[in-house]
Amino acid sequence: ASVGGGGSRGVSQDLKTHRINLLLDQCETVRFPFKKKLILNSLNLTAADIPVKDLYGTNLGNSLHKLSLAGNRLSTVPPKLVTCLPMLKTLDLSQCELHQLPDRWNLPQLKRLNLSHNRLTDFPEENMLEGLLELQELNMYGNKVSVIVVPHNPKLLAKLETLNLGYNDLAYIPDDLNRLKALRTLKVMNNFLEKIPMSVCDTE
């Protein structure tokens, strides 16, 4: 890091980049593909700091099993990031101050998606879910979601077993939630619910 003219901002940016590169290097040297995890938690990253170029079309990106960006003030997610990780099983974007998500995702192996403690107002739309066909667990605890939109396409959320929407702004649970045949656990504590449909009550 340069001393003097760059100031503390330049130094902190250099340190941030250095830490990211170290974590990338560590991840790349893991011998067993199923253990490849890139944990970039609470590094004060912005969306622009996410090392997309090191993951897009690279050996690491093609073999990464877990990515966590929890605790960074991202506000948005780079669209390329959610289309370039074909083996990713777990993605943690909790506590990232997200207010919206990319429209199109292509994470064909993703099983667990953590979007908790953000500022999201919308339930994932069909465009997004078309790229998440293996999703088993969706955590949206602590957001501002007011409506659960059950996809019309029966292939979407067909494998979803756990849905956490505690501490949101839900006023009702849709009757057609029972179309999600794999759903076993529905968490909706601390919303504005007056009643829960009988068809949903035997879900858990």
N, C-alpha and C positions, 0 to 999 in steps of 0.2 A: 504494500500500500504506500502511496506517495505521501510525503509529509509536507505540510504547508498549504500551497494553493488549493489542493483538492478539498480540504476541510474534512470535518468528521463524517459528512454524508458519503464522500468518496471512500473513506476508510471502511465504514460500516457496510457499504455495498460490496467492496472487495472481500470483506470477511464473509458476508453472506454467500457470495459466489464460491469462495473457497470451501465453505462448509458443504454446500450443495455438491460440489465436485468430489469432495471426500466421500460423501454418502453414496454418490453414483459409483465411484470406484469400488467401494466396499461391496456394493450390491452386485456389480459385474463379476467380482472374484468369487462369489458364492458358487460352489461346484454343482450343487443339486438344484435344478431348475425350479422345483416345487417350493424351494425355500427363498426364492428371490423376492425380497420385500424392500421397498423404498419408503422409508419413514422420514418425512420432511415436516414434522410437527413443530408448531410454534417457533418458526424461524423468522417471523416478521416478513413473510413473503407477500408480494402482490401477485396478481395473475400473470404479469409480465415476467416475474422471476421464475415461474415454473419451467423446469428444463425440458420443454416439449421437444426441442431439436435433438436432445439426447435420447428421446424415447420413440420418436416418430420414424418408423421403418428401420429401427436399429435392432441388433441382437438382444439388447437389454429390454427394449420395449416389447419385442415379440415374445419374451419369456417371463416377463414380470407377473408375479402372482398376487402381490398386494401393494397398493399405493395408499399412503396416508398423507394428507395435507392439513390435518386437523389443527385448529388454533391459529391459522393465518388469515389476515384480512384480505381475502381475495376479491370479494364482492361479485366477481363473475368467474366462470370457468372457461379456459380457452377451448373453443369447439374442437380443435385438432386433438386435444388430450383424450377426449372420450370416443375417439374413433381409431386409435392407433395401438391399443393394448389387447391383442387378441386372446391372450391367456389369463388376463386379469380375473381373479376370483373375488377380491375384496377391494372396495374403494371407500375411503373415509374422507368425507368433506365436511365434517362437523365443525361447528364454531368458526366458520369462514366468512361470516357476514354476507352470505349469498342472498341476493334478492331475485335472481332469475337463473335458469339453467339453459344450456344449449338445446336447440330444437331437436337435433338429430344425434343419436348415440349409436355406436356400434361396438359393444363390448360383449361378444357372443358367449363368453364363459362366466360372466359376472354373476355371483350368487348373493353377495352381501353389499348393500349400498347404504351408507350412513350419511344422511343429510340433516342430522339433528342440530338444534341450536343455531338456526340461521334465520333469515327474514323472508322465507319463501311463502307466497300467498296462494300458489296454484299446485294442485295435485299433478303429478307427471302426466303429460298428454300422450296420445297414441303414437305420435311421431317418435317420441323419445323411447317409449316402451317397446317399439318394434325392434330396437337394437339391444334389448335386455331380456331375451327370451328365457334365460336360465335363472332369472332373479328369484331367490327364495326368501330374502329378508330385506325389507325396506323400512328404515328408521327415519321418520320425519318429526320426531319429538321436538317440541319447543320451537314451532314455526308459527305462521299466521294463516294456515290452510283453512278455508271455510267450507269447502265442498269436496267430498270424495267422488271422483268421476270414474266409474267402472267402465273399462274399455268395451266397445261393442264387439271387437274381434276376440273370439274365445281363446286364441293362441297367446294373447297378451296377458301377463300376470298369471298364466296357467299353472306355474310352479310356485307361486308366492305362498309361503307358509306363515310368515310373521309380518304383521303390519303394525307399526307403532306410530300413532298420531296423538299421543298424549300432549297436553298443553298446546293446543291449537285453538282455532276459532270455529270448530264444527258446531252447527246447530242441529244437525240430524245425521243419521246413518242411512244411506240409500238402501231400499229394499233389495235391489239387485246385487248387493254385495255378496249374496250367497251364490252368485255365478262363479265366484273365485273358488273353485272346488278344492284346491289344495290348502286354502287358508285354515290354519289351526289356531293362531293366536292373534287377536285384535286388541290393541291397547289404545283406549280413548279417554283415559282419565283426565280430569280438568279441562273440559271443553264446555260448551253451552248446550249440552244435550238434554232434551226433556224426556225422550224415550228412545229405546233401542228396539228395532223390529224383532219379533219373535224368531223370524227366519235366521237372524244373525246370532241370536242368544246361544245357540248350541255350537257356535264356531269354536270356542275355546274349551 
